[in-house]
């Protein structure tokens, strides 16, 4: 369930899903731990895709004729995920300040 929440939050942020399916979801973690969990999840998904035969070669064969997909791929290769500006409101997750030594709270709403 936590992995589904992390995927929803990072890639989709559908308010209805976050407010209904994950309304009770609360993660107690630091900002650093949140990003570690997101990285582990990305590695897991990559592994599952590779096991299913969805490799980079498959991707290129399938999408090489779609210009906007290839342009997005080039942008990711040049500057990583951060190459895409996230215009969504970023107030859904709250992390405690550096002055607090307690575990910070990352809450969905």
Number of C-alpha atoms within 10 A of each C-alpha: 9 12 13 10 17 18 15 16 18 10 9 12 17 10 13 10 14 19 14 9 12 19 13 12 15 15 14 13 18 18 18 10 12 16 13 12 16 16 12 12 16 14 12 12 12 14 14 12 13 13 10 9 12 14 14 11 10 12 12 14 10 11 13 13 10 10 10 11 13 15 12 14 14 13 15 14 11 11 10 11 13 10 13 11 7 11 6 9 8 8 9 13 16 15 17 15 11 8 6 9 8 11 12 18 16 19 17 19 15
